[in-house]
Amino acid sequence: MFPSQLGILAGLALVLLASSATATLREDAQVIDAELRAAGLDLQSRQTVFLEESRVVEVAMTPTLRCRSIVIVAARNVSFVAVTGSLAEDADELMTELASSRSSRRRESEAGLLQLSACGDEARELDRVFVRMASARGALEIRVAGGSTSAKDLLQQLGRSAGPSAPRGDPGPPLPVTALLERRERAESAARADGATNVLRTLAQANLAGSGEIALKAVTGCHRFQVMADSGERLADVDAELRDADTGARLGRDRGETPDARLETCVARTTDLTISFAGAPPGSSVVVQDALFALPKGIPEHWGSRAQAGLAHALRRRLRRGPSKGPIFETIGAQGTTATTMAVESGRCYVASLALLRGSSRGLRLIASASARASFEEVPPASEAAAITFCAERHETARLHVDVPGAGMSWVLAVWLMGDGT
């Protein structure tokens, strides 16, 4: 066989592997239907539902089936849970089990797939099936089939089995812990190199459990807090959580496996904050180093301090320095899905930021498309802002999509032209 023929065969193999790896949810549902019929089962019901986080759907059921198989499939990165019970059980009790993360009756999806099967008397435990979305949102394809036997395991047919796990290796020794003074100086040098205008320190002491809480007053600006414990030669792994002292809202959390914890937030007015920490040596000295960065001049103030702080915090994740000029596009909206457009220049790049004005959301999603490749960011419920960068490629209009699930909330979206000011 000639080398060119080998190259063609290799290319075809890669195409086939890529197509199987990128199968759509609809294609996976068709595979499930075919496998259930091939096993001699009758499809009793087919449902397609879209759920947001914490929403619940009850699976339509035919209680007369001798053997019953329920297959629920979603995208691979979508997680959901389910509980089952008989008709004699109270629905409210099953819903309580569904909401409890400690319940032994909960069944969790694996790679976006959950399969329930039973025959005879055991099938009565599938008379009621409640499914709860654990991810921010997702579509579910639900199939209920019955017959004289139950369905075989569909993980392999859908290519969702990860296969055998390799033995856990040795990650090596923990990071060395240098002296507290050296770590403080290194953190301050890094902050000033990033543009910090001031660096302050607050001292505290860990209790006998190695934990504690520190009250801080943060002035207007963006703050980088680093929590460091005097551990001597002992190994330490300090975890920390940052909250607004007035509202109790969590602003940041660091549970990484490093000696020190790092937290970042922005405030547009003087705000009382608390930092809770754990993992320090019992009774050790703890230092919180607060590096202050000025709010970018290009972030508008007319939307209020909450939006101003959210926009600044989101932009810091995308840009080395924030915009010095105001946005070229602004719009506001409410909960749900909103689509809008804006004029763009071909060959120019932009940065967009979304921040809440009111209420609390179950997550935010921001998408921008002005070329063949869309830019997007999806943040968890604890976050109040998102930011993306995108470029215009032979387009005169950019399409912007905002997805904010929940109720009783509003948001602002601002876009800046990238250049000397960013």
VONUTI-831246 format. One record per atom (N, C-alpha, C, CB): residue in one letter; x, y, z. Coordinates in steps of 0.1 Angstrom, whole numbers, plus 2048, in hexadecimal, padded with zeros to 3 digits. Each point is the difference from the previous one (the first is absolute). Glycine has a CB too. Layout:
BEGIN
aXYZ ...
***
This chain:
BEGIN
m8097F4800 m7F780C800 m80980C800 m7ED7F480C f80F8167EB f80880C7FF f7FE80980C f7FF7FE7E7 p80C80B81C p7FE80980B p7F48097FF p818800803 s7E58047F0 s7F58097FF s7F37F9803 s80C80C7EE q7F37E780F q7F47F9804 q7FF7FE80F q8017F47EA l80A80A81C l8007FF80F l7FB80D806 l8137EF7FF g7F181C7FB g7FC80D805 g7F18027FF g81780A7FA i7E47F27FA i7F18017FE i7F87F880A i8048047E8 l8017EF81A l7F97F880A l80180580E l8057ED7F2 a806819812 a80280680D a7F780C801 a8177F8802 g7E88107F4 g7F780B800 g7F17FC802 g81080D7F2 l7EC7E8806 l7F27FC802 l7FE7FB80E l7FF7F97E8 a80A80081E a7FF7FB80E a7FE80C809 a80E7EC7FB l7FA81E803 l7FE80C809 l7F38067FE l8188047FF v7E37FD7F5 v7F28067FE v7F67F8807 v8078097EA l7FA7E9814 l7F67F8807 l80080180F l8027F07ED l80A811819 l80180180E l7FB80E804 l8147F1800 a7EF8197F9 a7FB80D804 a7F18017FF a81580A7F8 s7E57F07FD s7F18007FF s7F97F980C s8038017E7 s8047F381D s7FA7F980B s80180780D s8057EB7F4 a80681D80D a80380680D a7F780D802 a8177F77FF t7E480E7F5 t7F880C801 t7F27FE7FC t81480D7FA a7E77E7809 a7F27FC7FE a7F780A807 a8067E87FC t7EF81C7FE t7F7809806 t7F77F9809 t80180F7ED l7F77F881C l7F77FA809 l7F57F97F8 l805812811 r7F77F47E4 r7F57F97F8 r8057F37FB r7F78177FA e8167E9801 e8057F37FB e8017F680B e80D80D7EE d7F77F781E d8017F680B d7F27FB803 d81480C809 a7E27FC7F7 a7F27FC802 a7FC7F67F6 a7FB81680B q8097EC7E8 q7FD7F67F6 q8067F3802 q7FD8137F0 v8107ED815 v8077F4803 v7F97F880B v81680B7F9 i7E57FD811 i7F97F980B i7F37FA7FB i80A811810 d7EF7F67E8 d7F37FA7FA d8037F37F9 d7F68177FE a8157E97FA a8037F57F8 a8047F4809 a80780F7ED e8017F481D e8047F5809 e7F57FA808 e81680B802 l7E07FE802 l7F57FA808 l7F77F77F7 l80181580E r7FD7F07E6 r7F87F77F6 r8077F37FD r7F68157F6 a8187EC808 a8077F47FD a8007F680C a80F80D7F1 a7EF7F881B a7FF7F780B a7F27FA802 a81280D80B g7E57F67EC g7F27FB800 g7F780880A g8097EA7FB l7FB822808 l7F8808809 l7F780A7F8 l8127FE812 d7E38057F4 d7F680A7FA d80280E807 d7F07ED7FB l81281D7FC l80180E806 l7F3804804 l8138057F1 q7EB7FE81C q7F3804806 q7FF80F800 q8007EC80E s80B81C7F4 s7FF80E800 s80D8067FC s7EF800812 r81180C7E8 r80C8077FC r7FE80F804 r8057F07EC q80481581B q7FF80E805 q80D8077FD q7F07FA812 t80F8137EA t80B8097FE t7FD80C809 t8067F87E8 v80280B822 v7FD80B809 v80D808802 v7EE7F280C f81081B7F7 f80C809803 f7FE80580E f8028067E8 l8087F7821 l7FF80480E l80B809804 l7F57EB805 e80881F803 e80A808806 e8037FA80E e7F88157F4 e8137F0812 e8057FA80D e7F580080A e8178097FB s7E87EB80C s7F77FD80B s7F17FE7FB s80F80E80E r7EF7F37E5 r7F27FD7FB r7FE7F17FF r8008167F3 v7F47E580F v7FD7F2801 v7F57FD7F5 v8057FF819 v7FD7F57E2 v7F67FA7F6 v7FC7F2805 v80980F7EC e7EA7ED813 e7FC7F3803 e7FF7F87F3 e7F4807814 v8127ED7EB v8007F87F4 v7F27F97FF v8197FC802 a7E28057F2 a7F37FA7FD a8027F1800 a7F98137F2 m7FD7E6814 m8027F1803 m7F47F87FD m810807812 t7F27EC7EA t7F57F77FE t8027F580B t7FF8057E6 p7F97FB824 p8027F780C p7FE7F17FD p7FA81380E t8007EA7E7 t7FC7F27FD t80C7F87FA t7E88077FD l8237FF800 l80B7F97FA l8067F6809 l8048137F1 r8007E080A r8067F7809 r80F804802 r7F17EE7F7 c8168157FE c80E805801 c80080E7FA c8097E97FE r7FE81F809 r80080E7FC r80F8057FF r7E980480B s81A8047EB s80D8067FE s7FE80F7FD s80A7EB7F8 i7FC81D810 i80080F7FF i80E8057FD i7EC802810 v8158057E5 v80D8057FB v7FF80F7FF v8067EA7F4 i80381D813 i80080F7FF i80E8047FB i7EE803813 v8128057E3 v80D8047FA v80080F7FE v8037E97F5 a80981D80D a80280E7FE a80E8027FA a7F1807813 a8138057EB a80E8037FC a80A7FA80B a7F98157F3 r8137E8808 r8097F9809 r80480880C r8097F47ED n7F781A812 n80480880B n7F4805809 n8138077F2 v7E17F380B v7F4803808 v7FE7F680B v7F680B7EC s8087F9820 s7FD7F780B s7F2802805 s818801807 f7E27F37FD f7F3800806 f7FE7F4809 f7F780C7EB v7FF7F481D v7FE7F680A v7F17FB7FF v813809810 a7EB7EC7F6 a7F27FA800 a7FD7F880C a8018007E7 v7F37FF81D v7FB7F780A v7F47F97FB v80980F813 t7F67E47F2 t7F47F87FC t7F97FB80C t80C7F97EB g7E7803812 g7F87FB80B g7F37FA7FB g80981180F s7EF7E97FA s7F47FA7FC s7F580A801 s8087E9807 l7EC8137F4 l7F4809800 l7FC80280E l7F97F87E9 a80A7FF821 a7FC80180D a80880A808 a7F97E97FF e81281B7FC e80980A806 e7FB80E7FE e8137F17FE d7EF81880C d7FC80E7FE d8098077F7 d7F67FF817 a8048097E0 a8098077F6 a80880B807 a7EF7FC7EF d80C80A81C d80880A807 d80C7FA806 d7EB80D804 e8147E7802 e80B7F9806 e80B7FD7F5 e7F17F6812 l80B8067E3 l8097FD7F5 l80780D7FB l7F27EC7F9 m80781F807 m80680C7FC m80A80580B m7EB8067F3 t8137F7819 t80980380B t80D7F87FE t7ED806810 e8117ED7ED e80C7F77FD e8088067F4 e7F47EC80A l8058197EC l8068047F4 l80980D803 l7ED7F77F2 a80E811817 a80780D803 a80C7FE809 a7EB80C7FC s8157E980B s80A7FD80B s80D7FA7F9 s7EE7FD812 s81D8097EF s80C7FB7FA s8057F3808 s8068177F8 r7F57E7814 r8047F5808 r7F77F47FF r80A810810 s7EC7F17E8 s7F67F57FF s8067F47F9 s7EE811800 s8107E3805 s8057F47FA s7F77FC7F5 s80A7F9816 r7EB80D7E8 r7F77FC7F5 r8028077F3 r7F07FB812 r81980F7EF r8038087F4 r8097F87F6 r7FD81580D r7FF7EC7E6 r8097FA7F6 r80580C7F8 r7F37EA7FF e81A8167FE e80780B7F9 e8037FB7F2 e80980A816 s7F78007E1 s8037FD7F2 s80F7FD7FF s7ED80E7F8 e8177EB7FE e80E7FE7FC e8038037F2 e8017EE811 a80781D7ED a8038057F3 a7F38037F8 a8157F27FF g7E1814809 g7F48047F9 g7F67F57FE g80D8127F6 l7F57E3810 l7F77F47FE l7FC7FA80D l80B7FC7EA l7E8800817 l7FB7F980B l7F67F67FB l803814810 q7FF7DF7F4 q7F77F57FC q7FB7F980C q80D7FD7EB l7E6801815 l7F97F980B l7F87F47FA l7FE81580E s8047DF7F8 s7F97F47FB s7FC7F780C s80D8017EA a7E77F9814 a7FB7F680A a7F57F87FA a806810813 c7F87E47F3 c7F67F77FC c7F87FB80C c80E7F97EC g7E6802811 g7F87FA80A g7FC80A80B g80B7EA7FB d7F6811812 d7FC80880B d80980C802 d7F77EC80B e8168137F1 e80980B801 e7FC80B7F6 e8127F0806 a7E780D7F0 a7FC80B7F6 a7F680A807 a8037EF7ED r7F780D81E r7F7809806 r80780C806 r7F17ED805 e81C8117FE e80980B805 e80380A7F5 e80A7F0811 l7F180D7E3 l80280A7F5 l7F38067FC l8147F37F8 d7E180B811 d7F38067FD d8018107FF d7F57EC80B r8148197FE r80180F800 r80F8037FE r7EC80380F v8178057E8 v80E8047FD v80180F7FF v8057EA7F5 f80281D814 f80280E800 f80F8037FC f7ED804811 v8158057E6 v80D8047FB v80280F803 v7FF7EE7EE r80D815818 r80480D804 r80D8047F9 r7F47FE816 m80C80E7E4 m80C8057F9 m80A80580A m7F28067EC a81A7F6813 a80B804809 a80980B7F9 a7FF7E980B s8028167E8 s80780A7F9 s7F880D7FE s80C7EE7F3 a7FB81D808 a7F980C7FE a7F37FF7F8 a81680C803 r7EB7EC7F2 r7F57FE7F7 r8047F47F7 r7F8818802 g7FE7E27F7 g8037F67F7 g7F37F97FA g8167FD80C a7EB7FD7E9 a7F57F97F9 a8017F1804 a7FF8117ED l7F67E9815 l8007F1804 l7F77F97F6 l803805818 e8027F07E3 e7F87F77F7 e7FD7F4809 e80B8077EA i7E87F6818 i7FB7F680A i7F87F57F8 i7FF811813 r8057E37EF r7FA7F57FA r7FB7F680A r80E8037EC v7E67F8813 v7FA7F5808 v7FC7F57F7 v7F8810812 a80E7E47F1 a7FD7F47F8 a7FC7F4809 a8108087EE g7E87EF80D g7FC7F4807 g8007F47F8 g7F380F80E g80D7E57F9 g8007F47F9 g8027F5809 g80880A7EC s7FD7EA80F s8027F5808 s80E800807 s7F07F37F1 t81981580A t80D802806 t80380F801 t8087E97F7 s803819811 s80480E801 s80B8037F6 s7FA800818 a80980D7E6 a80A8047F6 a80E7FE805 a7F08117F7 k8197EC800 k80E7FE804 k80680E802 k8027EA7F3 d80A816813 d80780C803 d8048077F3 d8097F6815 l7F48177EA l8018087F4 l80D809800 l7E77FF7FD l82180080E l80C809800 l8097FD7F5 l7FE800818 q8047F37E4 q80A7FD7F5 q7FA8057F3 q8097ED80D q7EA8107F1 q7FA8047F3 q80180F7FD q7F17EC802 l80E81C809 l80080E7FE l80E806801 l7E9801809 g8217F67F9 g80E804802 g80280980C g8027FF7E7 r7F67FF823 r80280880C r8077F980C r7EB80C7F9 s81A7E9804 s8087F980A s80E804800 s7F07EC7FF a81681880C a80D805800 a80A7F5800 a7F981480D g8037DF7F5 g8097F5800 g8077FE80D g8038047E8 p8067F3819 p8077FE80D p80980C804 p8007E77FB s80081B812 s80880B805 s80F7FC802 s7EB80A80B a81E7FE7F2 a80E7FD803 a80280180F a8078097E9 p8037F081C p80380180E p80480E804 p8077E8801 r7F581D80A r80480D805 r80F801802 r7EA80380B g81C8077EE g80F801801 g80480980B g8017FD7E8 d80C80581A d80580880A d80280E7FB d80C7EC80B p7ED81E7FA p80180E7FA p80D807805 p7E88017FF g8207F8809 g80C807805 g7FE80680D g8078037E9 p80480381D p7FF80680D p7F880D7FF p8167F6807 p7E480E805 p7F980D800 p80980C7FD p7F07F6811 l80A8157EB l80880C7FE l80780480D l7F08077EE p81D7FD810 p80780480D p7FA80D805 p8157F57F7 v7EB80C816 v7FB80C807 v80C808804 v7EB7F4808 t8178187F2 t80A809804 t7FC80880C t8098017E8 a80080781D a7FD80980C a7F580A7FD a8187FD808 l7E0806802 l7F58097FE l80580E7FA l7F37F4813 l8188117F2 l80580D7FB l8037FF7F2 l809805816 e7FD7F07E5 e8037FF7F2 e7F47FF7F7 e8157F5807 r7E18047FE r7F37FF7F8 r7F980E800 r7FE7E8806 r80281F805 r7FA80D800 r8078097F6 r7F97FD818 e8148047E8 e8078087F7 e7FE7FC7F1 e811804812 r7EF7EF7EC r7FE7FC7F2 r7F28037FB r8107EE804 a7E6811805 a7F28047FC a7FF80F7FD a7F77EC80E e80F81C7FB e80080E7FE e8068047F3 e800804819 s80C7F77E4 s8078037F3 s7F77FC7F4 s8167FD80C a7E47F87F5 a7F77FC7F5 a7F48097FE a8077E9803 a7F381C808 a7F5809800 a80480D7FA a7F67F4813 r8158127F1 r80480D7FB r8047FF7F1 r808806817 a7FE7EE7E5 a8037FF7F2 a7F37FF7F8 a8157F4806 d7E0808800 d7F37FF7F9 d7F980E800 d7FF7E7805 g807823802 g7FA80D801 g7F980380C g7FD7FE7E9 a8057FB822 a7FA80480D a80580D805 a7FE7E8806 t7F98217FF t80380D805 t80480080E t7F18097EF n80B7EC819 n80380080E n7FE7F1804 n7F8818804 v8107E5807 v7FF7F2805 v800802810 v80D7F57EC l7E880581A l7FE80180E l8007F2806 l7F38167FD r8107E9810 r8007F3807 r7F880180C r8177FB7F7 t7E27FA80B t7F77FE80C t8057F3807 t7EC80C7F6 l8167F5817 l8057F5808 l7F57F9808 l81680B802 a7EB7E87FF a7F67F8808 a8077F4805 a7ED8087F2 q80C7F0816 q8057F4805 q7F67F47FF q80E80E810 a7F77E77EB a7F77F47FF a7FD7FA80D a80A7FC7EA n7EA7FF818 n7FD7F980C n8067F2801 n7EA80D800 l8127EB80A l8067F3801 l7FC7F67F5 l7FF804819 a7F78007E0 a7FC7F87F4 a8078047F3 a7EA7FC80B g81D80F7F6 g8078057F4 g7F78097F7 g80E7EC801 s7E7819805 s7F78087F8 s7FE80D807 s7F47EC7F7 g80481D802 g7FD80D806 g7F98097F6 g8147FE80E e7E980E7F7 e7F88097F7 e80680E802 e7EB7F2801 i8178167F4 i80680D800 i7F680A7FA i8177F67FF a7E7815808 a7F780B7FB a80980A7FA a7EF7FC812 l80C8087E2 l80880A7F8 l7F780B7FB l8107EE7F9 k7F581E805 k7F980B7F9 k8078037F3 k7F880A817 a8017F37DE a8068017F3 a7FC80D7FA a8007E77FD v8098217FF v7FD80D7F9 v7FD7FE7F2 v80F80C810 t7ED7FE7E9 t7FC7FF7F2 t80C7FC7F8 t7EF812802 g80F7E37F5 g80B7FB7F8 g7FF7F17FF g80E813806 c7FB7E77F3 c8017F17FF c80B7FB80A c7F88017E8 h8057F581F h8087FB80B h8057F27FD h7F480E810 r8197EF7F2 r8057F2800 r8057FD80E r8078027E7 f7F17F581F f8037FC80E f8087F37FF f7EB80B80A q8207F57FE q8087F3801 q8017FD80F q80D8047EB v7EE7F0818 v8007FB80E v80C7F7802 v7E6803802 m823801807 m80C7F8803 m8027FD80E m80A80B7EC a7FA7E9818 a8027FC80D a80E7FE803 a7E97F5801 d81C80E80B d80D7FD805 d8017F2804 d804818807 s8007DF7F0 s8007F2803 s80E7FA803 s7ED7FE7F1 g81D80B80F g80D7FB803 g8057F67F6 g7FC804819 e8087F07EC e8047F57F7 e7F57F77FD e817802808 r7DD8007FE r7F57F77FE r7F98037F3 r7FD7FE819 l7FD7F77E1 l7F98027F4 l7F2805803 l80C7ED7F5 a7EF81D803 a7F3806802 a7F98017F3 a80980D814 d7EA7F37ED d7F78027F4 d7F4809805 d8077E97F6 v7FB824809 v7F6809805 v7F58027F5 v81180C80E d7E37F27F6 d7F48027F8 d7F980D806 d7FD7E77F9 a7FC8207FE a7FA80D805 a7F38027F8 a817809807 e7E07FF7FF e7F48047F9 e7FD80F804 e7F77E8801 l80581F7F5 l7FE80F801 l7F18037FF l8178057F6 r7E3802813 r7F2804800 r7FE80E803 r7FB7E9807 d7FA81C7F4 d7FB80E804 d7FA7FF80E d7FB8067E7 a80A802822 a7FC80080E a7F2804802 a817804806 d7E38047F1 d7F3805802 d7F57F67FA d8098187FF t7FA7E37F5 t7F67F77F9 t8037F2802 t7FD8127EF g80F7EA815 g8047F2801 g8037FA7F3 g7F27FF814 a80E8087E1 a8027FA7F3 a80F7FC7FE a7EE80E7F6 r8147E6805 r80D7FB7FE r8068077F3 r7FB7EA80B l81181C7F7 l8078087F5 l80B7F87FA l7F981580B g80C7E17FC g80B7F87FB g8047F580A g8088147F4 r7FE7E2806 r8047F4808 r80D7FA7FA r7E87FC807 d821800801 d80C7F97FB d8027F3809 d80B8167F8 r7F47DF801 r8027F3807 r80B7F87F9 r7E8800808 g8218077F2 g80B7F97F9 g80A7FA809 g7FD8107EE e80B7E780D e80A7F9808 e80D807800 e7F47EA7FB t80C82380A t80C808801 t80180580E t7FE8067E7 p80E7FE81D p80280580E p7F880C803 p8177F77FF d7E78127F7 d7F980D803 d7F38007F7 d81680C805 a7E17FC800 a7F38027F9 a80080E7F9 a7F47F0810 r8058117E5 r7FF80C7F8 r7F28037FD r8177FD7F7 l7E480F80C l7F28047FD l80080E7F9 l7F87F2814 e7FF8107E3 e7FF80C7F9 e7F28057FF e8157FA7F3 t7E981380E t7F38067FE t80280F7FD t7F57EF810 c8008187EB c80080E7FE c7F4806807 c80C7FD7EA v7F680F81C v7F5807806 v80080F7FB v8017F1815 a7F38147E9 a7FF80E7FB a7FD80A80C a7F87F77EA r808804822 r7FE80880C r8077F980B r7EA80A7F8 t8187FD813 t8067FA80C t7F77F5805 t80D815806 t7F87DF7FC t7F87F4803 t8077F880B t7F77FF7E8 d8007FD821 d8057F780B d8007F17FB d7F7810812 l8157EA7EF l8027F27FB l8047F880C l8068087E9 t7F87EA815 t8067F780A t8077F57F8 t7EE805811 i81D7F67F4 i8077F57FB i8017F580A i80E80F7F1 s7EC7E680C s8017F4808 s80B7F77FB s7E7801806 f8227F9802 f80B7F87FC f8007F3808 f80D8147F8 a7FA7E2802 a8027F3807 a80C7FA7FA a7E87FD804 g81E7FA803 g80C7F97FC g80D805805 g7F37FB7EC a80D81081B a80C805806 a8047F780C a7FA8187F8 p8137E880B p8047F980C p7F980680D p8177FB7F5 p7E67FD814 p7F880480C p80880B808 p7F67EA802 g803821800 g80680B808 g80A8087F8 g7FC7F3814 s80680B7DF s80A8077F8 s7FC80F7FD s8077EA7F7 s80281E806 s7FE80E7FB s7FB7FF7F1 s81180A810 v7E57FE7ED v7FB8017F3 v80080E7FB v7F17EC804 v8138167EF v80180D7FA v7F78007F4 v818804808 v7E08077F7 v7F88027F4 v80680C7F9 v7EB7F780A q81A8077EA q80680B7F9 q7F68057F5 q8187F6804 d7E58177FD d7F68067F7 d8078097F6 d7EE7FF812 a8127FD7E1 a8068087F5 a7F48077FA a8147F07FC l7ED81D803 l7F68097FB l8038047F1 l7FA808818 f7FC7F77DF f8018047F3 f7F580A7FD f80B7EA7F9 a7F8821800 a7F580A7FD a7F67FA7F6 a811813804 l7E37F17FE l7F57FD7F6 l8038067F3 l7EF7FE813 p8107FB7E2 p8028067F3 p7F780C7FD p8077E97F8 k7FF821802 k7F880D7FE k7F57FE7F6 k81580C805 g7EC7EA7F2 g7F67FE7F5 g7F47F8804 g8138017F1 i7EC7FB81C i7F47F9805 i7F680B804 i80D7EB807 p7E68157F4 p7F780A803 p7FB7FF80E p7F98007E9 e80480C81D e7FB80080E e7F1801801 e81580B806 h7E47F97EE h7F2803801 h7F77F4802 h8058137F1 w8017E180F w7F87F4802 w8007FC80F w8047F87E9 g80380F81F g8017FD80F g80C7F9803 g7E87FF800 s81B80080D s80C7FA805 s8017F17FE s801813811 r7F47E67F0 r8007F27FF r8047FC7F2 r7EF7FE811 a80B8087E5 a8047FD7F2 a80E8057FD a7E88027F9 q81C80980C q80E8057FD q80A7F6806 q7F8818800 a8067E380C a8097F7805 a8007F37F9 a7FD80A816 g7F77F17E6 g7FF7F37F8 g8078017F3 g7EB7FC80B l81380F7EE l8078027F3 l80F800801 l7EC80D7F8 a8197FA812 a80E801803 a8067F3803 a7FD817808 h7FC7E1801 h8057F3804 h8017F67F4 h7F7804817 a7FF7FC7E0 a7FF7F87F5 a80B8037F5 a7E87FD804 l81A8107FA l80A8057F7 l80E7FD804 l7F18127F9 r8127ED814 r80D7FD805 r8047F27FD r7FD810812 r7F97E77EB r8047F27FC r8048007F2 r7F07F7811 r80C8137E7 r8037FF7F2 r80B80A7FB r7E97FA7FD l81981180A l80A80A7FC l80A80380A l7EE80A7F2 r81E7F980A r80B804809 r7FC80D807 r8117F47F2 r7EA815807 r7FB80D806 r7F28037FA r818808804 g7DF7FE803 g7F38037FC g80080B7F6 g7F77F8815 p7FD80B7E5 p7FF80A7F6 p80180E806 p7F27F17F3 s815818806 s80180E805 s7F58097FA s8197FD802 k7E07FE7F4 k7F58077F9 k7F37F9802 k8108097EF g7E57FE810 g7F37FA803 g7FC7F67F5 g7FA81580C p7FC7E37F7 p7FB7F67F6 p7FA8077F4 p7FC7F0813 i8048087E2 i7FA8057F3 i7F27FB7FF i8178017F5 f7E57F6814 f7F37FA7FF f7FC7FC80E f8047F77E8 e7EF80C81B e7FA7FC80D e7F27FD7FF e81080F80C t7EB7E77FB t7F27FC800 t7FD7F980D t8007FE7E7 i7F380381D i7FC7F980C i7F57F67FD i80681480E g7F77E37FB g7F67F67FE g7FC7F980D g8097FC7E9 a7EE7FA816 a7FB7F980B a8037F17FF a7EE812803 q80C7E6806 q8037F2800 q7FB7FA7F3 q7FE7FF819 g8087F57E4 g7FC7F97F4 g80B8017F6 g7E8804804 t8157F97EF t8098017F5 t7FD80C7F8 t8027E7800 t8098217FD t7FF80C7F8 t80A8007F5 t7F780C814 a8057F87E0 a8098017F5 a80080E7FB a7FC7E87FA t81081D802 t80180E7FB t80B8007F6 t7F780A815 t80A8017E4 t80B8027F6 t80680E802 t7F57F07F0 m81881180B m80780D800 m8098007F4 m7FF801819 a80380C7E2 a8098027F5 a80E7FE804 a7F080F7F6 v8187EA801 v80E7FE803 v8088037F3 v7FB7EE811 e8138137F1 e8098037F5 e8077F37FD e802819806 s7FF7E37ED s8077F47FC s80F802804 s7F07FB7ED g8167FB819 g80E800804 g80280680E g8058027E8 r7F180381F r80280580D r7FB7F680A r7FD8187F7 c8087E9815 c7FD7F780B c7F980880C c8137F17FA y7E580880D y7F780780A y8017F780D y7F180A7EE v80B7FD81D v7FE7F880D v7F2804805 v819800805 a7E07F67FF a7F2802805 a7FF7FB80E a7F67FE7E9 s802809820 s7FF7FC80D s7F1801804 s818807806 l7E47EF802 l7F27FF805 l80080080F l7F97F47EB a7FF81481B a7FF80180F a7F2802805 a817809800 l7E67F180B l7F2801806 l7FF80E806 l7FF7E8805 l7F481D7F9 l7FC80D806 l7F87FD80D l80080B7EA r7F87EB815 r7F77FC80B r7FD7F1800 r7F68187FF g8077E380D g7FD7F2801 g80C7F7800 g7EA8057F5 s8137EE80C s80B7F6800 s7FC7F57F6 s806804818 s8047F87E0 s7FD7F67F5 s8057F3803 s8018137F0 r7FB7E3809 r8057F2801 r80B7FD7F6 r7E97F9808 g81D8127F4 g80B7FF7F6 g7FE80A7F5 g8037E8805 l80881B7F4 l7FF80A7F5 l8077FA7F4 l800814810 r7FB7EF7E4 r8077FC7F4 r80080C7F6 r7F87E8803 l81381A7F7 l80280B7F7 l8077FB7F3 l802811813 i7F87F17E2 i8057FB7F3 i80080C7F6 i7F77E9804 a8148187F4 a80280A7F6 a8057F97F3 a805812811 s7F57F27E4 s8047FA7F3 s80180B7F6 s7F57EA806 a8188187F5 a80280A7F5 a8097FA7F5 a7FD813810 s8057DF7F1 s8097F97F7 s7FB7F2800 s81480F804 a7F47E87F5 a7FC7F2800 a8017F980D a8088007E9 r7FF807821 r8027FA80D r7FA80880A r8157F67F9 a7E180580F a7FA80780A a80880080D a7E97FA7F6 s815811812 s80780080D s7F57FF80B s81380F7F7 f7F07EA814 f7F67FF80A f8067FE80E f7F07F77EF e80980C81B e8047FD80E e7F37FD808 e81580E7FE e7EC7E780A e7F57FC809 e80680080E e7F37F37ED v80681481C v80680180D v7F57FA80A v80E8157FA p7F77E5811 p7F77FA80A p7F780A808 p8117ED802 p7E680E805 p7F6809808 p80780A809 p7F07EE7FF a81C80E807 a806809809 a80680D7F9 a8057EC80F s7FD8137E4 s80580C7F9 s7F68097FC s8127F27F8 e7F181B807 e7F780B7FC e8038067F3 e7FC804818 a80F7F87E2 a8048067F3 a8077F77F7 a80281680C a7FF7EC7E8 a8077F87F6 a80680A7F5 a7F17EC804 a81980F7F6 a8078097F6 a8067F77F5 a805812811 i7FB7F37E2 i8057F87F5 i80780A7F7 i7EE7EE801 t81B80D7F7 t8068087F5 t7FC7FA7F3 t81480780E f7EA8017E7 f7FD7FB7F3 f8058097F6 f7EC7F5809 c8168067EA c8058087F5 c7F67FF7F5 c8187FC807 a7E780F7F1 a7F88007F4 a8087FC7F4 a7F281280A e8087E47EE e8077FB7F4 e7F78017F5 e80E7F180E r7F48197E9 r7F78037F5 r7F1800803 r8117F47F2 h7ED81181A h7F2802805 h7FE80F803 h7FE7E8809 e7F681D7F5 e7FD80E804 e7F780080D e8028077E8 t7F97ED81C t7F780080B t8057F4809 t7ED80A7F3 a8137F881A a8027F680A a7F37FC807 a818808804 r7E77EB7FE r7F47FB807 r8047FD80E r7F67F77EB l80280E81F l8037FE80E l7F47F9806 l80E815801 h7F57E1807 h7F57F8807 h80380080F h7FC7F17EB v7FA81281C v80180080F v7F67F6806 v808818800 d7FC7DF808 d7F77F6807 d80280280F d8027F07EC v7F381481A v80080380F v7F47F9806 v80C8167FD p7F57DD807 p7F57F9806 p7FC80680E p8067EB7F3 g7ED815810 g7FC80480D g7F48097FF g8177FF808 a7E6809802 a7F5809800 a80380C808 a7F07ED7FD g80A81F800 g80180C807 g80E806800 g7EF7F880E m8188087E6 m80D8057FF m8028087F3 m8097EC80D s80181C7F3 s8048087F4 s80F8007FF s7EB80F802 w81A7F57F2 w80E7FF7FD w80480B7F6 w8007E8804 v80D81B7FB v8058097F6 v80B7F97F8 v7FA81480F l8067EF7E4 l80A7FB7F7 l80880C7FA l7F27EB7FB a81B815806 a80880B7FA a80B7FA7F7 a7FB80F814 v8087F87E1 v80A7FB7F7 v80A80C7FE v7F07F07F4 w81D80C80C w80B80A7FD w8087FB7F4 w801806819 l8048047E0 l8097FE7F5 l80E7FD805 l7F280E7F0 m8147E780D m80E7FD805 m80A8087F8 m7F97E9807 g81181C800 g80A8087FA g80980680A g7F18057ED d813808812 d809806809 d7FA80180E d80A80D7ED g7E97F4814 g7FA80280D g7FD7F3807 g7F68147F7 t80D7E1803 t7FE7F3808 t80D7F8800 t7E87FF7F9 
***
